[in-house]
């Protein structure tokens, strides 16, 4: 139950595609005219087409392959900033360090000023009107985490995207916890730059990710690295066309082979069906833990504004202790701590106490699995109450 870190297990077809690449192709796309190199190039192109279909993009070539979501966000955020102009940026308190740290680094260098918009403490939701009020004449970007990796809260990105589009401000969405879990429509949601990992909801392997660059924005988004692309090799200047402008060096072809099959798996099942299954898991889990004395969970109370990410505290147990008990006594794998989102934990009041223990769902979990987890948490909470009662009586 640590799918927010990386999904497991993967569909068998993902592993089969990676094995086929390793044993039958093994070539670098764009680095040869022989069959294996050409087929590897076709494999990359097919992955872009599948991503374009899944997210309703305008052009498959505008899906740029990256190492992971953090890599994609660094390109999106830093690529929009001219160090010679001290401009304004907007993010929120719900955001992951993959947004917070690049912005903080540029602020420390004197490249930007930033506004961090607060959230509703109970739900974790951002008010789009607060985003609008934060906009300044020189606001260069708005960046937001679509679904929180702490509270599971899903932000109203379509409304925020509309506000950004009306003002002509590039809108960056960190979709690490929402791709494959919630429908995302690049055009309807007014997203300019979508960053996502391949190894979570898209069911691909670690070391994969992408950044979607809305057509036209490539004229403004500068690359963070230059090098060999396998195209226009006679020139010593970086190509100015996508995706080559942002894809220097040989691709992680074996990873992209797996990612492509993961995306196909999501397309075949349909995001709506996957989301419905996750809602059933969430409803069952919420029902199972809502009346447990001494247990607290954070974020939306229902399933409408959340994904299957639950941060939990049990009275008398530190998060790391709870995580260890879940694994050693119940075989449940979770993640405890601050989850690379310090402002989110400050907002919900858990930062000074070591954060929370997080359970996060994936498509291969069943209703029985989440019922078992809820029962395990109830069992732990009862034992903690009994220990406290015994200690109090002896005292």
C-alpha positions in Angstrom: 0.0 0.0 0.0 2.7 2.4 -1.1 1.6 3.0 -4.6 2.1 6.8 -4.2 5.8 6.1 -4.2 5.7 3.7 -7.1 3.0 1.3 -8.3 3.4 -2.4 -7.7 2.9 -4.8 -9.2 3.2 -3.9 -12.8 1.0 -5.4 -15.6 2.8 -8.4 -17.1 2.9 -6.8 -20.5 5.1 -4.0 -19.1 7.8 -6.5 -18.1 7.4 -8.4 -21.4 8.0 -5.3 -23.5 11.1 -4.4 -21.5 12.4 -7.9 -21.9 11.8 -7.9 -25.7 13.7 -4.6 -26.0 16.6 -5.9 -24.0 16.8 -9.2 -25.9 15.7 -8.3 -29.5 16.4 -4.6 -30.0 19.0 -3.0 -27.7 19.5 0.0 -30.0 19.4 3.7 -29.6 16.8 5.6 -31.5 18.1 8.1 -34.1 21.6 6.6 -33.9 21.5 4.2 -36.8 19.6 3.3 -40.0 19.4 -0.4 -39.2 16.2 -2.2 -38.3 16.7 -2.3 -34.6 17.4 1.4 -34.3 14.4 2.3 -36.5 12.1 0.0 -34.5 13.3 1.6 -31.3 12.4 5.0 -32.8 9.0 3.7 -33.7 8.6 2.4 -30.2 9.2 5.9 -28.8 6.8 7.4 -31.3 4.1 5.0 -30.3 4.5 5.8 -26.7 4.0 9.5 -27.5 0.9 8.7 -29.5 -0.6 6.7 -26.6 0.2 9.6 -24.2 -1.4 12.1 -26.6 -4.6 9.9 -26.8 -4.8 9.4 -23.0 -4.4 13.1 -22.2 -6.1 14.7 -25.3 -3.0 16.5 -26.3 -2.6 18.6 -29.5 0.5 16.9 -30.8 2.3 13.6 -29.8 5.7 15.2 -30.4 5.1 17.6 -27.6 5.4 14.8 -25.0 9.0 15.1 -24.0 10.5 12.1 -22.2 12.2 12.8 -18.9 13.9 10.9 -16.1 10.9 11.3 -13.8 8.3 13.9 -12.7 10.9 15.9 -10.8 13.0 16.2 -13.9 10.0 17.3 -15.9 9.0 19.9 -13.3 12.6 21.3 -13.2 12.5 21.8 -17.0 9.0 23.4 -16.8 9.8 25.7 -13.9 13.3 26.7 -14.6 12.9 26.7 -18.4 10.3 29.6 -18.1 12.5 31.8 -16.0 15.1 34.3 -17.4 17.7 34.8 -14.6 18.2 38.4 -15.9 14.6 39.3 -15.0 13.3 39.1 -11.4 9.7 37.9 -12.0 6.9 36.6 -9.8 5.7 33.0 -9.5 2.8 31.3 -7.7 2.6 27.9 -6.0 0.7 26.6 -3.0 1.1 25.0 0.4 -0.1 21.7 -0.8 2.8 21.3 -3.3 5.5 18.7 -3.3 9.2 19.6 -3.0 9.6 19.0 -6.7 7.8 22.4 -7.1 8.9 24.1 -3.8 12.6 23.4 -4.1 13.2 24.7 -7.7 11.3 27.8 -6.8 13.1 28.3 -3.5 16.5 27.8 -5.3 15.7 30.5 -7.8 14.4 32.8 -5.1 17.6 32.3 -3.1 19.6 33.3 -6.3 17.4 36.5 -6.7 15.8 35.3 -9.9 12.2 35.3 -8.7 9.8 36.5 -6.1 7.1 34.0 -5.1 3.7 33.7 -3.5 2.7 30.5 -1.8 -1.1 30.3 -1.6 -2.6 28.7 1.4 -5.1 25.8 1.6 -8.2 25.0 3.5 -6.9 23.2 6.6 -9.7 20.6 6.7 -9.8 19.5 3.1 -6.5 20.6 1.7 -8.2 22.4 -1.2 -6.9 25.6 -2.8 -9.4 28.4 -3.5 -9.0 29.4 -7.2 -10.0 32.9 -6.3 -7.0 33.1 -4.0 -4.8 32.1 -7.0 -6.4 34.9 -9.0 -5.8 37.4 -6.2 -2.1 36.4 -6.0 -1.4 37.2 -9.6 0.8 40.2 -10.2 1.7 42.1 -13.5 4.9 40.1 -13.9 3.7 36.7 -12.8 5.6 34.3 -15.0 4.0 31.0 -14.0 1.5 29.2 -11.8 2.5 25.7 -10.6 0.3 23.4 -8.6 0.2 19.8 -7.5 -3.0 18.2 -8.9 -3.4 15.5 -6.2 -1.6 15.7 -2.9 0.7 13.0 -1.9 -0.1 13.7 1.7 -3.9 14.3 1.9 -5.0 12.8 -1.4 -6.8 16.1 -2.1 -7.6 16.7 -5.8 -7.3 20.4 -6.8 -9.8 22.2 -9.2 -7.2 22.5 -11.9 -9.7 23.3 -14.7 -10.8 26.5 -12.9 -7.2 27.4 -12.1 -6.2 26.7 -15.7 -8.9 28.9 -17.0 -7.7 31.8 -14.7 -4.2 31.3 -15.9 -5.2 31.1 -19.6 -7.3 34.3 -19.3 -4.3 36.1 -17.9 -1.8 34.6 -20.4 0.2 33.0 -17.6 1.8 29.5 -18.2 0.1 26.9 -16.0 2.2 24.0 -14.8 0.5 20.9 -13.3 2.3 18.3 -11.2 0.3 15.2 -11.9 2.4 12.7 -10.1 -0.5 11.3 -8.0 -3.3 11.9 -10.5 -2.2 10.4 -13.9 -3.9 7.0 -14.3 -6.2 7.8 -11.3 -8.2 10.8 -12.6 -9.1 11.9 -16.1 -6.9 14.8 -17.3 -7.8 16.7 -20.5 -4.9 19.0 -21.5 -7.1 21.1 -23.7 -10.2 21.4 -21.6 -8.2 21.8 -18.4 -6.1 24.7 -20.0 -2.8 23.0 -19.0 0.3 24.5 -20.6 2.9 22.1 -19.1 1.9 18.7 -17.6 4.6 16.9 -15.7 4.2 13.3 -14.6 6.1 10.1 -13.7 5.8 6.9 -15.7 6.2 4.6 -12.7 3.1 5.4 -10.7 -0.4 5.5 -12.1 0.8 4.9 -15.6 2.2 1.5 -14.5 5.6 1.9 -16.1 9.0 1.4 -14.6 11.1 3.7 -12.5 13.3 6.1 -14.4 10.5 7.3 -16.8 8.4 10.4 -17.0 7.3 13.1 -19.4 6.6 16.8 -19.8 3.9 17.9 -22.1 4.6 21.3 -23.7 1.6 23.0 -25.2 2.3 23.9 -28.9 3.7 27.4 -29.2 5.2 27.4 -25.7 8.4 25.7 -26.9 9.3 29.1 -28.3 9.4 30.4 -24.7 10.6 27.3 -22.8 14.4 27.1 -22.9 16.1 23.7 -22.5 18.2 23.0 -19.4 20.8 20.9 -21.3 22.1 20.6 -24.8 23.8 17.7 -26.6 23.4 14.9 -29.1 19.9 14.3 -30.4 20.5 12.1 -33.4 19.0 14.9 -35.5 20.7 17.8 -37.5 24.0 16.4 -36.3 25.9 18.7 -38.7 24.9 21.7 -36.5 26.6 22.6 -33.2 23.5 24.4 -32.0 20.6 22.6 -30.2 17.6 21.8 -32.5 14.7 24.3 -32.0 12.0 21.8 -32.6 10.2 19.4 -30.2 10.8 16.9 -28.8 14.5 17.1 -29.8 15.0 20.5 -28.2 14.6 18.9 -24.8 15.8 15.4 -25.3 19.6 15.5 -25.4 21.4 12.1 -25.1 20.2 8.6 -25.7 16.8 7.7 -24.4 15.9 5.3 -21.7 14.5 3.1 -24.4 14.0 0.0 -22.3 12.1 2.1 -19.7 10.0 3.8 -22.4 9.1 0.4 -23.9 7.6 -0.5 -20.5 6.0 2.8 -20.1 4.3 2.5 -23.5 2.7 -0.8 -22.4 1.7 0.7 -19.1 -0.1 3.5 -20.9 -1.8 1.0 -23.2 -2.9 -0.9 -20.2 -4.5 2.2 -18.7 -6.1 3.1 -22.1 -7.6 -0.4 -22.5 -9.2 -0.4 -19.0 -10.2 3.3 -19.2 -9.3 5.9 -16.6 -13.0 6.1 -15.6 -13.1 2.4 -14.7 -9.9 2.6 -12.8 -11.2 5.7 -10.9 -14.5 3.9 -10.1 -12.5 1.0 -8.6 -10.4 3.4 -6.6 -13.6 5.2 -5.3 -14.9 1.8 -4.1 -11.6 1.2 -2.3 -11.7 4.6 -0.7 -15.3 4.3 0.4 -14.7 1.0 2.0 -11.5 2.2 3.7 -13.1 5.4 5.0 -16.1 3.4 6.3 -13.7 1.0 8.0 -11.5 3.7 9.8 -14.0 6.5 10.5 -15.1 5.2 13.9 -11.8 4.0 15.2 -11.1 5.8 18.5 -7.6 7.3 18.6 -7.2 7.3 14.8 -7.2 10.4 12.7 -6.9 10.7 8.9 -6.3 13.9 7.0 -7.9 15.4 3.9 -11.4 15.2 2.4 -13.9 13.2 4.3 -15.5 11.7 1.2 -14.3 10.4 -2.2 -15.2 13.3 -4.4 -12.2 15.5 -4.0 -9.5 12.9 -3.3 -7.5 10.0 -4.7 -6.6 6.9 -2.7 -3.8 8.5 -0.6 -4.5 8.5 3.2 -2.3 10.0 5.8 -3.0 8.6 9.3 -2.0 9.1 12.9 -2.8 6.8 15.8 -2.6 8.3 19.3 0.5 7.2 21.2 2.4 6.0 18.1 5.0 7.9 16.1 4.5 7.5 12.4 7.7 5.4 11.9 6.5 3.1 14.7 3.1 2.7 13.1 4.7 1.9 9.8 7.0 -0.7 11.4 4.1 -2.4 13.2 2.0 -2.4 10.0 4.8 -4.2 8.2 6.1 -6.6 10.9 2.7 -7.7 12.3 0.3 -7.3 9.3 2.5 -7.4 6.2 1.2 -4.0 5.1 3.8 -1.7 3.4 3.3 2.0 3.9 5.4 5.2 4.1 6.0 7.3 7.2 7.4 10.8 7.5 7.0 14.2 5.8 6.6 12.8 2.3 8.7 15.6 0.6 5.8 18.0 1.3 6.8 20.1 4.4 4.3 22.9 3.8 1.4 20.4 3.5 2.3 18.8 6.8 2.7 22.3 8.4 -0.8 23.1 7.2 -2.4 20.0 8.7 -0.4 20.3 11.9 1.8 17.2 11.6 5.2 18.7 10.7 6.5 18.9 14.3 5.4 15.4 15.2 7.2 13.5 12.4 4.5 13.7 9.8 2.1 10.8 9.2 1.9 7.2 8.1 0.6 7.1 4.5 -1.3 4.3 2.8 -1.8 4.7 -0.9 -3.9 2.5 -3.2 -3.3 1.1 -6.7 -5.5 -0.7 -9.3 -4.4 -4.2 -8.2 -5.7 -3.8 -4.6 -9.1 -5.4 -3.8 -11.8 -4.4 -1.4 -10.7 -7.2 0.9 -7.2 -5.7 0.9 -8.4 -2.3 2.2 -10.8 -4.0 4.7 -7.9 -5.9 6.0 -5.9 -2.7 6.4 -8.7 -0.9 8.2 -9.1 -3.9 10.5 -5.3 -3.8 11.2 -5.4 -0.1 12.1 -8.4 -0.8 14.4 -6.5 -3.6 16.1 -3.4 -1.4 16.6 -5.5 1.5 18.0 -7.2 -0.9 20.5 -3.9 -2.2 21.6 -2.6 1.4 22.1 -5.7 2.3 24.2 -5.3 -0.9 26.3 -1.6 -0.1 26.9 -2.5 3.5 27.9 -5.2 2.3 30.2 -2.9 -0.2 31.9 -0.1 2.3 32.3 -2.6 4.9 33.8 -4.0 2.3 36.2 -0.5 1.3 37.4 0.5 4.9 37.7 
